[in-house]
Amino acid sequence: MIQDIGTGRYHNEYRPAVPEKNSRVLCYRKNELLLRKREDGLSFLTYEETEKIQPEKGAYTYLFLIDKTRYYLLQGISEDQFPGTEWMKISGLRQNGPRDAAFAGVTGYQLWSWYNARRFCPACGKQMLHDEKERMMRCPACGQTEYPKICPAVIVGVTHGDRLLLTKYADRDFKRYALIAGFAEIGETIEETVHREVMEETGLKVKNLKYYKSQPWSFTDTLLFGFFAELDGDDTVHLDDHELSLARWCTRDEIPENDGISLTREMMQVFKDGGPRAD
């Protein structure tokens, strides 16, 4: 999956330090990331390059560490200032490598989006300040505090014998097969979310929930919880066509191969390969 970065180690602790010459600098606009044009994969600007345009160290926001390389956020940069760079849509990180760079790009995007949305206090409207000790925005006027947004959601592989329920979203750019998915609501457990989302989108009941694994999905500020669940009762699908354009039972042979990026695709591959198996 996209967070599996091989031998690299991701450190998300907020430990700001002065940028070094080889520190990576991430620059975003809307849903795009500024990259250097290279045929061998994703390449970010370095502090050694950007300090010529922006020498003020206070303009760089510390993000995280991968191995011994620090990553920083810098606002207000354009491709015209750095020949050989271009803007790429964030969704393109799903198809490009190396994996540690793709993960850094999308995780930085999640933090950039949060910082942009927390420039002003949601309680009193005053300008927010970054806390000095932790990754948190604080209002100096009323004391309101804001932490990065993480939205819990479920991915559900509904099984019925040797068949898995595959779906396609309605009115989305993503047209490939997926599994039942949805966000947790206020006041419900993540297991209750599984039952509710399956019922709302397909009219089916499920039982024997089996937790598989989780995945941070920074494209949508989401922490995904993957479950397999067995059909409980009638297998007739009553489709919510506002959420889904299709839902069909597929045999293992009909399931497409895993693309190595998402929890959804990995769970589909697990079923295709004969799982999930009982503990």
N, C-alpha and C positions, 0 to 999 in steps of 0.2 A: 504494500500500500504506500501511498505517497509519503507517509511519515517514516517509512523504513529506509533509513539512509545508510545502510551498509555498516561499515566500521565507524562511521562518524557518530559523534555524540552531541546531542542537542542540550544546551543548558539554558533554561528559561528564567533563572533567577535574575532579579533586577539588581545588577551590580555595575552601575555606570562607571566608565573610565574614559580618559582622554583617548580619542581615536588614534590609532597607529597608521603608518603609511599604507599597510596592506589591509586595513579594515575595509569591509565591504559597505557600500553606501547604496541604499534602496530608495528609489524615487518613484512616486506614483501620481497618477491623475485619473480621476473617475475609476474605471475598471481596468487600467493599464499600468504596466511596469516598464521603466526605461532600462534597456539592455544594450550591450555591445553586440554588434553583428558578428557572429562567428559560426562557422559550419560545424565545429566540434561540440557545440552545446551552449547552454546558458552562461553568460558572463556579465558580472555586475561591475559598476564603477568602483574605484577604490578611493580612499580618503586622499591619497597622494594626488589623484587627478582632480577631485572636487575642491580641495582646499585652495586651488588656484582661482576658482570662481567664488567660493564661499570660505574664507579663512577663519571666520568667527566660529570657534568651537562650540559655543552655546547654541548654534543653529542645528546641531546634530543631536538627535534623540537616540539614546542607546536602546537597542531592541533585545538582542540575545547573543549567545555564543554557540558556534558549532565547532567542535574540537577547540582549537586555540584562536580561531578567527572571530573577531567581533563584527557585528552587523549594526548599522545605524540607519536612521530615517532622516532624510533631508527633503525639505519642501521647496517648491518654487524653482526647480531645475527644468530646463528644456533641452531637447535633443540638439538644437542649434548651437548650444554651448560646448557640445562634445561630439565632434565629427566621428562618424562610424557607429553611432548609437541609433536606436529606434524604439518606439513604443510597441509593446506586445500586450494583447489582451490577457488578463489573468487566467482565463480558461485555457490558454495555450500552455500553461505550466503542467497540465495533465499529460501532454504528449511530448514534453521536452525534458532533457536531462542535462547534466548529471542530477541524480535524485536529491542530493543534499541541497543543490541550488534551487531546484523546483520547490522543495519543502520550505527553504528560507524565503523564497519569493512569495509564496501564498501565506505563510505565517506572518511575514512582515505586512502583507496587505491587510490582514485582519486587524493588526495593531494600528496601522495607518487609518483605517476606516473608523476605528474606535476613537482615536485622538481627534480626528476631524469632527466627529459627532459630539465631542465633549469639550469643545472650546469655550462654551458658555454654560453657566450653571443652570440646570433644568428647574431649580427651585426659585432662584431670584434673578437670573439673567446676567449676573456679573461674570467677568472673564475668569476662567479656571486656571489654576496653577498646578504644575506637576509636583507631586510630593518628592522630597529629597531621599527618602529611605525605601520606598516601595513603588511598584507600578500602579499608581493611583492618582487621579485628578482631584484636586481639593479647591473648594471655593473659599477665598480669603474673607468674604463678606458674611456668609451665613453658615459656613462650616460643612456644607454638603460634600460628601465624598462619592466618587464614582470609580468603579473597578472595571477592567475589561469584560465585555459582554460575552457570555458563553451560553448557548441555547441547547438544552438537552433534547435529543430526538431519538427515535427508534427506527431501525431497519428490521423488517420481519420477513423471514423466509417461511411461508406457510406451506406445509407439506401434507400430502395425502397419498400414503403408500410410496410408490416410485414416481410420484409427480410433484412438481414444485409450481407454485402460483407465480407467474411472471406478469409484469404490468408495463404499461407505457404511460408517461405523463401526458396530460392534456395541456395544450397551449404553452409548451416550453420548447426551447431550442434543442434540448436533449431528447433525441428520438429513439435511443436504444432501449433494450429491455432493462427493467429495474425490478425492485421488490417493493412491497408495501412500506411506506415511510411516513413519518409525521412527527411534529413537535409535541413535547409534553405540555400539558396545561397546568395552570395553577391548582394546587390541592390534590393532584393525583400522583400515584407512584408510577415508576417507569413501567412496571408490569401492567398497570391499569391502562397506560398509554397504548401498549401493544394491543390489548383487547379492543379498546375504543377505535383505534385507527383502522384495524382490520375490518371491524363492523361498519364503520362509516364509509370506507372506500369500496368495500366489496359485499357487505351484507352477510359475511361469514362469521362463524364462531370458531374460536381456537381453544386448545387445551395443551397441557404438558409443555409449558414454555421452557426452553433451554437456552440459557445465556451463552453466546458465542465469544464475542470480544467487542472492544470499543475502538473508535477512531476519531481523532480530532479532524474536523472538516472545515478548514479556515475559509473556504470559498463562501460559506454562509454563516460564519460565527458559531458553528455547531459542534457539539460533542455527540457522536453517534453511538448508540447502544444496539448491538446486533443480537437478535434472538431468532431461534428456530421455534416454530410452534406447529402442533398437529391440528388438522381440521377436526372440528367437533360438530358432527352432524352432516346436514345436506351440503353438497359441493356446488350447488347452483350459485353462480355469481350474480349479484345485483349491483351493477356498476354505478359508482358516483361519477357521472360524466363531467362534472365540474373539476374533479381532481385527476381523473384517469381517462385516457382514450381507449384503453384496452386492458383486459385481464384474462389470462388463459392458463389452464393447467398444461404444463410441459413435462415430457419425460426427460430423463437424464441425458439422452442422446440429443435432444432438441435444444439444450441449453448452450448458449454461446460460450466461447473460451474466455478465461479471465484476462483482463488487460493490466493487472498488477497495480492499479491505482486506488480503487475504492473498496470499502468494506462490502458494499453491495455485490460487486463483481466477485470478490473473494468468496462470499457466502454462496453465490451461485455455483462457483467452481467446486466448493466443498460438497454440495449436493450432487453435482455432476459426477464427482469421483467416488460416490457411494456413501457419503455421510448425510447428516450428522450421525455419529454412532453413540450409543448409550455408554455412560461412564461405567 
